[in-house]
Amino acid sequence: MDDWLTQARDAIARESGIDPAQLDLDDDAVSTLLELARVAAHESGERTNAPLLCYLVGQAEGAASLDRLADAVRRSTS
């Protein structure tokens, strides 16, 4: 993660009382989230849907893996 995103991650971790390591993004997660953001923006025609979709995926990630959630989004937009 770049410096800006690391600082934002650390602020979120402090505010929520969780370990910043829980919010780390590995290269696979970054690629998946950016792909989902691209799909949301292009398929819907609304760029604002990209961050909103990523938020929804983040909210649901405790109940299912990022890969499963990404597959569900891909299926829903095909």
N, C-alpha and C positions, 0 to 999 in steps of 0.2 A: 504494500500500500504506500502511496505517496504521503508526504508530510501532512498535507491538509486533511486527508482522510484519516490518518492516524490520530491527529489531534481531535477530530470530530468523534472518532471511535472512543478515545479516552474520555472525552467529556460525557458521552452517552453512558459509558461504563460507570463513571463516577456518580452520575445522577441516578442511575438505576441500581447502584450498589452491587454490580457484578464484576467479575474479573474481566479485564480487557481482552484476555486471550479467548474468551467465549465469543468475541465478536470478530476474531481474525477471519480474513477472507483468503483462502488459498487460490491458486491460479485457476483451478477448475470452477470454483464458485464464482469468481470474477467473470470468467468466460460465459458461464450459464446465465448469470444475472444480466450481463450486457446483451446477450442474445435475446433474453426475454424482453428486455427494454426495447430492443430493435423490433421484435415481433409486435409488441404492443403499439408502438408508434406507427409502424407501417400498416399493420393489418387494420387498425382502428381508424387511421387517418388523423389521430390526435396525439401529438407528442406528449401531452400531459398525462396520458395513460401509462407511459413508461415508468415513471417513479411510483405511481399509484399501484401498478401491478407488482412491482418489486416489493412494495410495502406489504401488500396482501400475501405474497409468497413468504416474506419474512415472518409475518404473523402466524402462518400455518406451519412453518418449518418444524416446530416442536412435535407436531402430530405426524409428519411425513418427511421423507428426505427431500432435499432440494431437487435431486434428479427426478423423483416421482412427481413432484409438484410441477416441474418444468415440462415433463411429458404430458401431464394433464392440461396445461395451458396450450401446448402444441396441438393436442388432439382437439381442443375446444375451438381452435382457430383455423383448422384445416377444412 
